[in-house]
Amino acid sequence: MKSALIIFCLLITHCLQAQTITLIEQGKSTSIRGLSVVSDKVAWVSGSKGHVAVTTDGGHTWAWQQVKGFEQSDFRDVEAFSDKEAIIMSSGTPALILRTVNGGASWNITFQNNDKAYFLDGMGFFDAKHGLLMGDPINGKFLLLETTDSGRTWNALKTLPEALANEAAFAASGTSLRVLNSRNNVLLLTGGSTSRILLGVGLKSWNTIEVPLIHGQPSQGGFSIAVGGGGTVVVGGDYQQNKKADSVACYYSGNESRMKFQLAKQMPGGYQSCVTYLFDHTFLSTGTSGSNITNDGGATWRPIDTASYNVCEKAKSGNLILLAGDKGKIAIFKN
């Protein structure tokens, strides 16, 4: 019995030590918030000052560019489908969506609006053709643009969710919007005056789910949502007080139509701007306060790295897990 206990402890220690985040790229004068990991080989990042990069060897090397004519754009999200095809979204004015089908050799503008009321927050795709883009409220309703032709054209949804006063979304990692399945269900996460999930059922009706994260100020609320392993995890906090760990993560396990979230019993170490599902009941989160992991669906979190990142994601098809942040930082997570 004693020897079995020793072996068990050694295995646990090995697992803890094996979870590492290793910096693989840095030095570019860009703040990366967009990340799309297509496979174990292909991934894209996008950021401020018009920067975009793609890797085709699992992150070992990156082909960087400043998109010509858009050197001042802040590309806060990217959705990629291969090493050739990707869509980038610029927050701020003008609001822009660009698309490439030749690996970034050229980009086509597929949406542009110069109205300062437009501020784009994030994208999500049900499949290679059907996607959604979320933006901050305009005239009391959240902006939602839909594409059914792989991002070539975008049109506003007919039924838009209503926003409360001073409620908005955060374009911190492009993950305040998550599509759920082929039934066209979607989750929108909000912050500011309140913190809520707006559950879109078939993109035709909207239900409200309260989220018990810190809120009330423009810098507070829910920043990112992830679904997997039969559960849903939400992270956020206050980006102006990034070490404050009070009410920065909550979770739910069960039927999505009757969600009631609980605050994590052991919180991450502070503000988190992104969370992604890995496997089983394991989720990875990151932010300027550091990165954290949960193995029980969000109930308890453990810090694994203190470096600042903005976004993390696992490959859509494969096991590659990357993180990215300010100053062109890109890192790889190994479990």
Contacts in CASP RR format, 6 or more apart in sequence:
PFRMAT RR
TARGET T0000
AUTHOR 0000-0000-0000
METHOD contacts of the structure
MODEL  1
MKSALIIFCLLITHCLQAQTITLIEQGKSTSIRGLSVVSDKVAWVSGSKG
HVAVTTDGGHTWAWQQVKGFEQSDFRDVEAFSDKEAIIMSSGTPALILRT
VNGGASWNITFQNNDKAYFLDGMGFFDAKHGLLMGDPINGKFLLLETTDS
GRTWNALKTLPEALANEAAFAASGTSLRVLNSRNNVLLLTGGSTSRILLG
VGLKSWNTIEVPLIHGQPSQGGFSIAVGGGGTVVVGGDYQQNKKADSVAC
YYSGNESRMKFQLAKQMPGGYQSCVTYLFDHTFLSTGTSGSNITNDGGAT
WRPIDTASYNVCEKAKSGNLILLAGDKGKIAIFKN
18 334 0 8 1.000
18 335 0 8 1.000
19 293 0 8 1.000
19 304 0 8 1.000
19 333 0 8 1.000
19 334 0 8 1.000
19 335 0 8 1.000
20 304 0 8 1.000
20 305 0 8 1.000
20 333 0 8 1.000
20 334 0 8 1.000
21 291 0 8 1.000
21 304 0 8 1.000
21 305 0 8 1.000
21 307 0 8 1.000
21 323 0 8 1.000
21 331 0 8 1.000
21 332 0 8 1.000
21 333 0 8 1.000
21 334 0 8 1.000
22 331 0 8 1.000
22 332 0 8 1.000
22 334 0 8 1.000
23 307 0 8 1.000
23 329 0 8 1.000
23 330 0 8 1.000
23 331 0 8 1.000
24 59 0 8 1.000
24 60 0 8 1.000
24 330 0 8 1.000
24 331 0 8 1.000
24 332 0 8 1.000
25 59 0 8 1.000
25 62 0 8 1.000
25 328 0 8 1.000
25 329 0 8 1.000
25 330 0 8 1.000
26 327 0 8 1.000
26 328 0 8 1.000
26 329 0 8 1.000
26 330 0 8 1.000
27 327 0 8 1.000
27 328 0 8 1.000
27 329 0 8 1.000
28 51 0 8 1.000
28 53 0 8 1.000
28 64 0 8 1.000
28 327 0 8 1.000
28 328 0 8 1.000
29 49 0 8 1.000
29 51 0 8 1.000
29 327 0 8 1.000
29 328 0 8 1.000
30 47 0 8 1.000
30 48 0 8 1.000
30 49 0 8 1.000
30 50 0 8 1.000
30 51 0 8 1.000
30 327 0 8 1.000
30 328 0 8 1.000
31 47 0 8 1.000
31 48 0 8 1.000
31 310 0 8 1.000
31 325 0 8 1.000
31 326 0 8 1.000
31 327 0 8 1.000
31 328 0 8 1.000
32 45 0 8 1.000
32 46 0 8 1.000
32 47 0 8 1.000
32 51 0 8 1.000
32 310 0 8 1.000
32 311 0 8 1.000
32 324 0 8 1.000
32 325 0 8 1.000
32 326 0 8 1.000
32 328 0 8 1.000
32 329 0 8 1.000
32 330 0 8 1.000
33 46 0 8 1.000
33 47 0 8 1.000
33 75 0 8 1.000
33 76 0 8 1.000
33 77 0 8 1.000
33 171 0 8 1.000
33 172 0 8 1.000
33 173 0 8 1.000
33 174 0 8 1.000
33 310 0 8 1.000
33 311 0 8 1.000
33 324 0 8 1.000
33 325 0 8 1.000
34 44 0 8 1.000
34 45 0 8 1.000
34 46 0 8 1.000
34 47 0 8 1.000
34 75 0 8 1.000
34 76 0 8 1.000
34 77 0 8 1.000
34 78 0 8 1.000
34 173 0 8 1.000
34 174 0 8 1.000
34 310 0 8 1.000
34 311 0 8 1.000
34 324 0 8 1.000
35 43 0 8 1.000
35 44 0 8 1.000
35 45 0 8 1.000
35 46 0 8 1.000
35 78 0 8 1.000
35 173 0 8 1.000
35 311 0 8 1.000
35 312 0 8 1.000
35 313 0 8 1.000
35 322 0 8 1.000
35 323 0 8 1.000
35 324 0 8 1.000
36 43 0 8 1.000
36 44 0 8 1.000
36 45 0 8 1.000
36 78 0 8 1.000
36 79 0 8 1.000
36 80 0 8 1.000
36 86 0 8 1.000
36 313 0 8 1.000
37 43 0 8 1.000
37 313 0 8 1.000
37 314 0 8 1.000
37 315 0 8 1.000
37 316 0 8 1.000
37 320 0 8 1.000
37 321 0 8 1.000
37 322 0 8 1.000
38 44 0 8 1.000
38 80 0 8 1.000
38 81 0 8 1.000
38 82 0 8 1.000
38 83 0 8 1.000
38 315 0 8 1.000
38 316 0 8 1.000
38 317 0 8 1.000
39 315 0 8 1.000
39 316 0 8 1.000
39 317 0 8 1.000
39 318 0 8 1.000
39 320 0 8 1.000
40 58 0 8 1.000
40 315 0 8 1.000
40 318 0 8 1.000
40 319 0 8 1.000
40 320 0 8 1.000
41 55 0 8 1.000
41 56 0 8 1.000
41 57 0 8 1.000
41 58 0 8 1.000
41 83 0 8 1.000
41 320 0 8 1.000
42 54 0 8 1.000
42 55 0 8 1.000
42 56 0 8 1.000
42 58 0 8 1.000
42 80 0 8 1.000
42 82 0 8 1.000
42 83 0 8 1.000
43 54 0 8 1.000
43 55 0 8 1.000
43 58 0 8 1.000
43 59 0 8 1.000
43 80 0 8 1.000
43 315 0 8 1.000
43 320 0 8 1.000
43 322 0 8 1.000
44 52 0 8 1.000
44 53 0 8 1.000
44 54 0 8 1.000
44 55 0 8 1.000
44 78 0 8 1.000
44 80 0 8 1.000
44 86 0 8 1.000
45 52 0 8 1.000
45 53 0 8 1.000
45 54 0 8 1.000
45 62 0 8 1.000
45 78 0 8 1.000
45 324 0 8 1.000
45 330 0 8 1.000
46 52 0 8 1.000
46 53 0 8 1.000
46 75 0 8 1.000
46 76 0 8 1.000
46 77 0 8 1.000
46 78 0 8 1.000
46 88 0 8 1.000
46 89 0 8 1.000
47 74 0 8 1.000
47 75 0 8 1.000
47 76 0 8 1.000
48 74 0 8 1.000
48 75 0 8 1.000
49 66 0 8 1.000
49 71 0 8 1.000
49 72 0 8 1.000
49 73 0 8 1.000
49 74 0 8 1.000
50 66 0 8 1.000
50 67 0 8 1.000
50 70 0 8 1.000
50 71 0 8 1.000
50 72 0 8 1.000
50 73 0 8 1.000
50 74 0 8 1.000
50 75 0 8 1.000
50 90 0 8 1.000
51 64 0 8 1.000
51 65 0 8 1.000
51 66 0 8 1.000
51 67 0 8 1.000
51 75 0 8 1.000
51 328 0 8 1.000
52 64 0 8 1.000
52 65 0 8 1.000
52 66 0 8 1.000
52 67 0 8 1.000
52 75 0 8 1.000
52 78 0 8 1.000
52 86 0 8 1.000
52 88 0 8 1.000
52 104 0 8 1.000
53 62 0 8 1.000
53 63 0 8 1.000
53 64 0 8 1.000
53 65 0 8 1.000
54 62 0 8 1.000
54 63 0 8 1.000
54 80 0 8 1.000
54 83 0 8 1.000
54 86 0 8 1.000
54 103 0 8 1.000
54 104 0 8 1.000
55 61 0 8 1.000
55 62 0 8 1.000
55 63 0 8 1.000
56 83 0 8 1.000
58 320 0 8 1.000
59 320 0 8 1.000
59 322 0 8 1.000
59 330 0 8 1.000
59 332 0 8 1.000
62 330 0 8 1.000
65 104 0 8 1.000
67 73 0 8 1.000
67 75 0 8 1.000
67 88 0 8 1.000
67 98 0 8 1.000
67 104 0 8 1.000
67 107 0 8 1.000
70 90 0 8 1.000
70 96 0 8 1.000
70 98 0 8 1.000
70 107 0 8 1.000
73 90 0 8 1.000
73 96 0 8 1.000
74 90 0 8 1.000
74 91 0 8 1.000
74 92 0 8 1.000
75 88 0 8 1.000
75 89 0 8 1.000
75 90 0 8 1.000
76 89 0 8 1.000
76 90 0 8 1.000
76 91 0 8 1.000
76 120 0 8 1.000
76 121 0 8 1.000
76 122 0 8 1.000
76 171 0 8 1.000
76 174 0 8 1.000
77 88 0 8 1.000
77 89 0 8 1.000
77 120 0 8 1.000
77 121 0 8 1.000
77 122 0 8 1.000
77 123 0 8 1.000
77 171 0 8 1.000
77 174 0 8 1.000
78 86 0 8 1.000
78 87 0 8 1.000
78 88 0 8 1.000
78 89 0 8 1.000
79 86 0 8 1.000
79 87 0 8 1.000
79 123 0 8 1.000
79 124 0 8 1.000
79 125 0 8 1.000
80 86 0 8 1.000
80 87 0 8 1.000
81 128 0 8 1.000
81 150 0 8 1.000
83 103 0 8 1.000
84 100 0 8 1.000
84 101 0 8 1.000
84 102 0 8 1.000
84 103 0 8 1.000
85 99 0 8 1.000
85 100 0 8 1.000
85 101 0 8 1.000
85 103 0 8 1.000
85 150 0 8 1.000
86 99 0 8 1.000
86 100 0 8 1.000
86 103 0 8 1.000
86 104 0 8 1.000
87 97 0 8 1.000
87 98 0 8 1.000
87 99 0 8 1.000
87 110 0 8 1.000
87 123 0 8 1.000
87 151 0 8 1.000
88 97 0 8 1.000
88 98 0 8 1.000
88 99 0 8 1.000
88 107 0 8 1.000
89 96 0 8 1.000
89 97 0 8 1.000
89 120 0 8 1.000
89 122 0 8 1.000
89 123 0 8 1.000
89 133 0 8 1.000
90 96 0 8 1.000
90 97 0 8 1.000
90 98 0 8 1.000
90 120 0 8 1.000
91 119 0 8 1.000
91 120 0 8 1.000
91 121 0 8 1.000
91 171 0 8 1.000
92 118 0 8 1.000
92 119 0 8 1.000
92 120 0 8 1.000
93 114 0 8 1.000
93 115 0 8 1.000
93 116 0 8 1.000
93 118 0 8 1.000
94 112 0 8 1.000
94 113 0 8 1.000
94 114 0 8 1.000
94 118 0 8 1.000
95 111 0 8 1.000
95 112 0 8 1.000
95 113 0 8 1.000
95 114 0 8 1.000
95 115 0 8 1.000
95 118 0 8 1.000
95 119 0 8 1.000
95 120 0 8 1.000
96 109 0 8 1.000
96 111 0 8 1.000
96 112 0 8 1.000
97 109 0 8 1.000
97 110 0 8 1.000
97 111 0 8 1.000
97 112 0 8 1.000
97 120 0 8 1.000
97 133 0 8 1.000
97 151 0 8 1.000
97 154 0 8 1.000
98 107 0 8 1.000
98 108 0 8 1.000
98 109 0 8 1.000
98 110 0 8 1.000
99 107 0 8 1.000
99 108 0 8 1.000
99 110 0 8 1.000
99 150 0 8 1.000
99 151 0 8 1.000
99 152 0 8 1.000
100 106 0 8 1.000
100 107 0 8 1.000
100 108 0 8 1.000
110 147 0 8 1.000
110 151 0 8 1.000
110 152 0 8 1.000
110 153 0 8 1.000
110 154 0 8 1.000
111 145 0 8 1.000
111 154 0 8 1.000
117 138 0 8 1.000
118 135 0 8 1.000
118 136 0 8 1.000
118 138 0 8 1.000
118 143 0 8 1.000
119 135 0 8 1.000
119 136 0 8 1.000
119 168 0 8 1.000
119 171 0 8 1.000
120 133 0 8 1.000
120 134 0 8 1.000
120 135 0 8 1.000
120 143 0 8 1.000
120 171 0 8 1.000
121 134 0 8 1.000
121 135 0 8 1.000
121 136 0 8 1.000
121 169 0 8 1.000
121 170 0 8 1.000
121 171 0 8 1.000
121 174 0 8 1.000
121 176 0 8 1.000
121 177 0 8 1.000
122 133 0 8 1.000
122 134 0 8 1.000
122 135 0 8 1.000
122 169 0 8 1.000
122 171 0 8 1.000
122 174 0 8 1.000
122 175 0 8 1.000
122 176 0 8 1.000
122 177 0 8 1.000
123 131 0 8 1.000
123 132 0 8 1.000
123 133 0 8 1.000
123 134 0 8 1.000
123 174 0 8 1.000
123 177 0 8 1.000
124 131 0 8 1.000
124 132 0 8 1.000
124 133 0 8 1.000
124 177 0 8 1.000
124 178 0 8 1.000
124 179 0 8 1.000
125 131 0 8 1.000
125 132 0 8 1.000
125 179 0 8 1.000
126 132 0 8 1.000
126 179 0 8 1.000
126 181 0 8 1.000
126 182 0 8 1.000
126 184 0 8 1.000
127 182 0 8 1.000
128 150 0 8 1.000
129 147 0 8 1.000
129 148 0 8 1.000
129 149 0 8 1.000
129 150 0 8 1.000
130 146 0 8 1.000
130 147 0 8 1.000
130 148 0 8 1.000
130 184 0 8 1.000
131 146 0 8 1.000
131 147 0 8 1.000
131 148 0 8 1.000
131 151 0 8 1.000
131 179 0 8 1.000
132 144 0 8 1.000
132 145 0 8 1.000
132 146 0 8 1.000
132 147 0 8 1.000
132 157 0 8 1.000
132 177 0 8 1.000
132 179 0 8 1.000
132 186 0 8 1.000
132 203 0 8 1.000
133 143 0 8 1.000
133 144 0 8 1.000
133 145 0 8 1.000
133 146 0 8 1.000
133 147 0 8 1.000
133 154 0 8 1.000
133 177 0 8 1.000
134 142 0 8 1.000
134 143 0 8 1.000
134 144 0 8 1.000
134 169 0 8 1.000
134 176 0 8 1.000
134 177 0 8 1.000
134 188 0 8 1.000
135 142 0 8 1.000
135 143 0 8 1.000
135 144 0 8 1.000
135 169 0 8 1.000
136 142 0 8 1.000
136 143 0 8 1.000
136 168 0 8 1.000
136 169 0 8 1.000
137 143 0 8 1.000
137 163 0 8 1.000
137 167 0 8 1.000
137 168 0 8 1.000
140 162 0 8 1.000
140 163 0 8 1.000
141 160 0 8 1.000
141 161 0 8 1.000
141 162 0 8 1.000
141 163 0 8 1.000
142 160 0 8 1.000
142 161 0 8 1.000
142 162 0 8 1.000
142 163 0 8 1.000
142 169 0 8 1.000
142 188 0 8 1.000
142 190 0 8 1.000
142 198 0 8 1.000
143 156 0 8 1.000
143 160 0 8 1.000
144 156 0 8 1.000
144 157 0 8 1.000
144 160 0 8 1.000
144 161 0 8 1.000
145 154 0 8 1.000
145 155 0 8 1.000
145 156 0 8 1.000
145 157 0 8 1.000
146 154 0 8 1.000
146 155 0 8 1.000
146 156 0 8 1.000
146 157 0 8 1.000
146 203 0 8 1.000
147 153 0 8 1.000
147 154 0 8 1.000
147 155 0 8 1.000
157 203 0 8 1.000
159 203 0 8 1.000
159 204 0 8 1.000
159 205 0 8 1.000
159 206 0 8 1.000
161 188 0 8 1.000
161 198 0 8 1.000
161 200 0 8 1.000
161 206 0 8 1.000
162 206 0 8 1.000
163 190 0 8 1.000
164 193 0 8 1.000
164 194 0 8 1.000
164 196 0 8 1.000
165 193 0 8 1.000
166 192 0 8 1.000
166 193 0 8 1.000
166 216 0 8 1.000
166 218 0 8 1.000
167 190 0 8 1.000
167 191 0 8 1.000
167 192 0 8 1.000
167 193 0 8 1.000
167 194 0 8 1.000
167 196 0 8 1.000
168 190 0 8 1.000
168 191 0 8 1.000
168 192 0 8 1.000
168 218 0 8 1.000
169 176 0 8 1.000
169 177 0 8 1.000
169 188 0 8 1.000
169 189 0 8 1.000
169 190 0 8 1.000
169 191 0 8 1.000
170 176 0 8 1.000
170 191 0 8 1.000
170 221 0 8 1.000
170 222 0 8 1.000
170 223 0 8 1.000
170 273 0 8 1.000
172 223 0 8 1.000
172 224 0 8 1.000
172 239 0 8 1.000
172 273 0 8 1.000
172 274 0 8 1.000
172 310 0 8 1.000
172 311 0 8 1.000
173 223 0 8 1.000
173 224 0 8 1.000
173 273 0 8 1.000
173 274 0 8 1.000
173 310 0 8 1.000
173 311 0 8 1.000
173 312 0 8 1.000
174 224 0 8 1.000
174 274 0 8 1.000
174 311 0 8 1.000
175 223 0 8 1.000
175 224 0 8 1.000
175 225 0 8 1.000
175 226 0 8 1.000
175 274 0 8 1.000
175 275 0 8 1.000
175 276 0 8 1.000
175 311 0 8 1.000
176 188 0 8 1.000
176 189 0 8 1.000
176 190 0 8 1.000
176 222 0 8 1.000
176 223 0 8 1.000
176 224 0 8 1.000
176 225 0 8 1.000
177 186 0 8 1.000
177 187 0 8 1.000
177 188 0 8 1.000
177 189 0 8 1.000
178 186 0 8 1.000
178 187 0 8 1.000
178 189 0 8 1.000
178 225 0 8 1.000
178 226 0 8 1.000
178 227 0 8 1.000
179 185 0 8 1.000
179 186 0 8 1.000
179 187 0 8 1.000
180 186 0 8 1.000
180 187 0 8 1.000
180 227 0 8 1.000
180 256 0 8 1.000
183 202 0 8 1.000
184 202 0 8 1.000
184 203 0 8 1.000
185 199 0 8 1.000
185 200 0 8 1.000
185 201 0 8 1.000
185 202 0 8 1.000
185 256 0 8 1.000
186 199 0 8 1.000
186 200 0 8 1.000
186 202 0 8 1.000
186 203 0 8 1.000
187 197 0 8 1.000
187 198 0 8 1.000
187 199 0 8 1.000
187 200 0 8 1.000
187 225 0 8 1.000
187 227 0 8 1.000
187 232 0 8 1.000
188 197 0 8 1.000
188 198 0 8 1.000
188 200 0 8 1.000
189 195 0 8 1.000
189 196 0 8 1.000
189 197 0 8 1.000
189 211 0 8 1.000
189 222 0 8 1.000
189 223 0 8 1.000
189 224 0 8 1.000
189 225 0 8 1.000
189 234 0 8 1.000
190 196 0 8 1.000
190 197 0 8 1.000
190 198 0 8 1.000
190 221 0 8 1.000
190 222 0 8 1.000
191 215 0 8 1.000
191 220 0 8 1.000
191 221 0 8 1.000
191 222 0 8 1.000
191 223 0 8 1.000
192 215 0 8 1.000
192 216 0 8 1.000
192 217 0 8 1.000
192 218 0 8 1.000
192 219 0 8 1.000
192 220 0 8 1.000
192 221 0 8 1.000
193 215 0 8 1.000
193 216 0 8 1.000
194 215 0 8 1.000
194 216 0 8 1.000
195 210 0 8 1.000
195 211 0 8 1.000
195 212 0 8 1.000
195 213 0 8 1.000
195 214 0 8 1.000
195 215 0 8 1.000
195 220 0 8 1.000
195 221 0 8 1.000
195 222 0 8 1.000
196 208 0 8 1.000
196 209 0 8 1.000
196 210 0 8 1.000
196 211 0 8 1.000
197 208 0 8 1.000
197 209 0 8 1.000
197 211 0 8 1.000
197 225 0 8 1.000
197 234 0 8 1.000
197 259 0 8 1.000
198 206 0 8 1.000
198 207 0 8 1.000
198 208 0 8 1.000
198 209 0 8 1.000
199 206 0 8 1.000
199 207 0 8 1.000
199 208 0 8 1.000
199 209 0 8 1.000
199 256 0 8 1.000
199 257 0 8 1.000
199 259 0 8 1.000
200 206 0 8 1.000
200 207 0 8 1.000
201 207 0 8 1.000
207 257 0 8 1.000
209 259 0 8 1.000
209 260 0 8 1.000
209 261 0 8 1.000
210 261 0 8 1.000
211 221 0 8 1.000
211 222 0 8 1.000
211 234 0 8 1.000
211 250 0 8 1.000
211 261 0 8 1.000
212 247 0 8 1.000
212 250 0 8 1.000
212 261 0 8 1.000
212 262 0 8 1.000
212 263 0 8 1.000
213 220 0 8 1.000
213 221 0 8 1.000
213 222 0 8 1.000
213 234 0 8 1.000
213 236 0 8 1.000
213 237 0 8 1.000
213 247 0 8 1.000
213 248 0 8 1.000
213 249 0 8 1.000
213 250 0 8 1.000
214 220 0 8 1.000
214 221 0 8 1.000
214 236 0 8 1.000
214 237 0 8 1.000
214 238 0 8 1.000
214 244 0 8 1.000
214 246 0 8 1.000
214 247 0 8 1.000
214 248 0 8 1.000
215 221 0 8 1.000
215 222 0 8 1.000
217 238 0 8 1.000
217 240 0 8 1.000
219 238 0 8 1.000
219 239 0 8 1.000
219 240 0 8 1.000
219 241 0 8 1.000
220 237 0 8 1.000
220 238 0 8 1.000
221 236 0 8 1.000
221 237 0 8 1.000
221 238 0 8 1.000
222 234 0 8 1.000
222 235 0 8 1.000
222 236 0 8 1.000
222 237 0 8 1.000
223 235 0 8 1.000
223 236 0 8 1.000
223 237 0 8 1.000
223 239 0 8 1.000
223 271 0 8 1.000
223 272 0 8 1.000
223 273 0 8 1.000
223 274 0 8 1.000
224 234 0 8 1.000
224 235 0 8 1.000
224 236 0 8 1.000
224 272 0 8 1.000
224 273 0 8 1.000
224 274 0 8 1.000
224 275 0 8 1.000
224 285 0 8 1.000
225 232 0 8 1.000
225 233 0 8 1.000
225 234 0 8 1.000
225 275 0 8 1.000
226 232 0 8 1.000
226 233 0 8 1.000
226 275 0 8 1.000
226 276 0 8 1.000
226 277 0 8 1.000
226 283 0 8 1.000
227 233 0 8 1.000
227 256 0 8 1.000
227 277 0 8 1.000
228 277 0 8 1.000
228 283 0 8 1.000
229 277 0 8 1.000
229 280 0 8 1.000
229 281 0 8 1.000
229 297 0 8 1.000
230 253 0 8 1.000
230 254 0 8 1.000
231 251 0 8 1.000
231 252 0 8 1.000
231 253 0 8 1.000
231 254 0 8 1.000
231 281 0 8 1.000
231 297 0 8 1.000
232 251 0 8 1.000
232 252 0 8 1.000
232 253 0 8 1.000
232 256 0 8 1.000
232 259 0 8 1.000
232 261 0 8 1.000
233 249 0 8 1.000
233 250 0 8 1.000
233 251 0 8 1.000
233 275 0 8 1.000
233 277 0 8 1.000
233 283 0 8 1.000
233 285 0 8 1.000
233 294 0 8 1.000
233 297 0 8 1.000
233 298 0 8 1.000
234 249 0 8 1.000
234 250 0 8 1.000
234 251 0 8 1.000
234 261 0 8 1.000
234 275 0 8 1.000
235 248 0 8 1.000
235 249 0 8 1.000
235 268 0 8 1.000
235 272 0 8 1.000
235 273 0 8 1.000
235 274 0 8 1.000
235 275 0 8 1.000
235 285 0 8 1.000
236 248 0 8 1.000
236 249 0 8 1.000
236 271 0 8 1.000
236 272 0 8 1.000
236 273 0 8 1.000
237 244 0 8 1.000
237 247 0 8 1.000
237 248 0 8 1.000
237 270 0 8 1.000
237 271 0 8 1.000
237 272 0 8 1.000
238 244 0 8 1.000
238 271 0 8 1.000
239 271 0 8 1.000
239 273 0 8 1.000
239 288 0 8 1.000
241 271 0 8 1.000
242 270 0 8 1.000
242 271 0 8 1.000
242 287 0 8 1.000
242 288 0 8 1.000
242 289 0 8 1.000
243 269 0 8 1.000
243 270 0 8 1.000
243 271 0 8 1.000
243 289 0 8 1.000
244 270 0 8 1.000
244 271 0 8 1.000
245 267 0 8 1.000
245 268 0 8 1.000
245 269 0 8 1.000
245 270 0 8 1.000
245 289 0 8 1.000
246 267 0 8 1.000
247 263 0 8 1.000
247 267 0 8 1.000
248 267 0 8 1.000
248 268 0 8 1.000
248 269 0 8 1.000
248 270 0 8 1.000
248 271 0 8 1.000
248 272 0 8 1.000
249 263 0 8 1.000
249 264 0 8 1.000
249 267 0 8 1.000
249 268 0 8 1.000
249 272 0 8 1.000
249 275 0 8 1.000
249 285 0 8 1.000
249 298 0 8 1.000
249 301 0 8 1.000
250 261 0 8 1.000
250 262 0 8 1.000
250 263 0 8 1.000
250 264 0 8 1.000
251 261 0 8 1.000
251 262 0 8 1.000
251 264 0 8 1.000
251 294 0 8 1.000
251 297 0 8 1.000
251 298 0 8 1.000
251 299 0 8 1.000
252 259 0 8 1.000
252 260 0 8 1.000
252 261 0 8 1.000
252 262 0 8 1.000
253 297 0 8 1.000
262 299 0 8 1.000
264 294 0 8 1.000
264 298 0 8 1.000
264 299 0 8 1.000
264 300 0 8 1.000
264 301 0 8 1.000
265 299 0 8 1.000
265 300 0 8 1.000
266 299 0 8 1.000
266 300 0 8 1.000
266 301 0 8 1.000
266 302 0 8 1.000
267 301 0 8 1.000
268 285 0 8 1.000
268 289 0 8 1.000
268 290 0 8 1.000
268 292 0 8 1.000
268 301 0 8 1.000
268 303 0 8 1.000
269 289 0 8 1.000
269 290 0 8 1.000
269 292 0 8 1.000
269 301 0 8 1.000
269 303 0 8 1.000
270 287 0 8 1.000
270 289 0 8 1.000
270 290 0 8 1.000
271 287 0 8 1.000
271 288 0 8 1.000
271 289 0 8 1.000
272 285 0 8 1.000
272 286 0 8 1.000
272 287 0 8 1.000
272 289 0 8 1.000
272 292 0 8 1.000
273 286 0 8 1.000
273 287 0 8 1.000
273 288 0 8 1.000
273 310 0 8 1.000
273 311 0 8 1.000
274 285 0 8 1.000
274 286 0 8 1.000
274 287 0 8 1.000
274 309 0 8 1.000
274 310 0 8 1.000
274 311 0 8 1.000
274 312 0 8 1.000
274 313 0 8 1.000
275 283 0 8 1.000
275 284 0 8 1.000
275 285 0 8 1.000
275 312 0 8 1.000
276 283 0 8 1.000
276 284 0 8 1.000
276 285 0 8 1.000
276 312 0 8 1.000
276 313 0 8 1.000
276 314 0 8 1.000
276 321 0 8 1.000
277 283 0 8 1.000
277 314 0 8 1.000
278 284 0 8 1.000
278 314 0 8 1.000
278 321 0 8 1.000
278 335 0 8 1.000
280 295 0 8 1.000
281 294 0 8 1.000
281 295 0 8 1.000
281 296 0 8 1.000
281 297 0 8 1.000
281 298 0 8 1.000
282 293 0 8 1.000
282 294 0 8 1.000
282 295 0 8 1.000
282 297 0 8 1.000
283 293 0 8 1.000
283 294 0 8 1.000
283 297 0 8 1.000
283 298 0 8 1.000
284 291 0 8 1.000
284 292 0 8 1.000
284 293 0 8 1.000
284 312 0 8 1.000
284 314 0 8 1.000
284 321 0 8 1.000
284 333 0 8 1.000
285 291 0 8 1.000
285 292 0 8 1.000
285 293 0 8 1.000
285 294 0 8 1.000
285 301 0 8 1.000
285 312 0 8 1.000
286 292 0 8 1.000
286 309 0 8 1.000
286 310 0 8 1.000
286 311 0 8 1.000
286 312 0 8 1.000
286 323 0 8 1.000
287 308 0 8 1.000
287 309 0 8 1.000
287 310 0 8 1.000
288 308 0 8 1.000
288 309 0 8 1.000
288 310 0 8 1.000
289 306 0 8 1.000
289 308 0 8 1.000
290 303 0 8 1.000
290 305 0 8 1.000
290 306 0 8 1.000
290 307 0 8 1.000
290 308 0 8 1.000
290 309 0 8 1.000
291 303 0 8 1.000
291 304 0 8 1.000
291 305 0 8 1.000
291 307 0 8 1.000
291 309 0 8 1.000
291 312 0 8 1.000
291 323 0 8 1.000
291 333 0 8 1.000
292 301 0 8 1.000
292 302 0 8 1.000
292 303 0 8 1.000
292 304 0 8 1.000
293 301 0 8 1.000
293 302 0 8 1.000
293 304 0 8 1.000
294 300 0 8 1.000
294 301 0 8 1.000
294 302 0 8 1.000
307 329 0 8 1.000
307 331 0 8 1.000
308 325 0 8 1.000
308 326 0 8 1.000
309 323 0 8 1.000
309 324 0 8 1.000
309 325 0 8 1.000
309 329 0 8 1.000
309 331 0 8 1.000
310 324 0 8 1.000
310 325 0 8 1.000
310 326 0 8 1.000
311 323 0 8 1.000
311 324 0 8 1.000
311 325 0 8 1.000
312 321 0 8 1.000
312 322 0 8 1.000
312 323 0 8 1.000
312 324 0 8 1.000
312 333 0 8 1.000
313 321 0 8 1.000
313 322 0 8 1.000
314 320 0 8 1.000
314 321 0 8 1.000
315 321 0 8 1.000
320 332 0 8 1.000
321 332 0 8 1.000
321 333 0 8 1.000
321 334 0 8 1.000
321 335 0 8 1.000
322 330 0 8 1.000
322 331 0 8 1.000
322 332 0 8 1.000
322 333 0 8 1.000
323 329 0 8 1.000
323 330 0 8 1.000
323 331 0 8 1.000
323 332 0 8 1.000
323 333 0 8 1.000
324 330 0 8 1.000
324 331 0 8 1.000
END
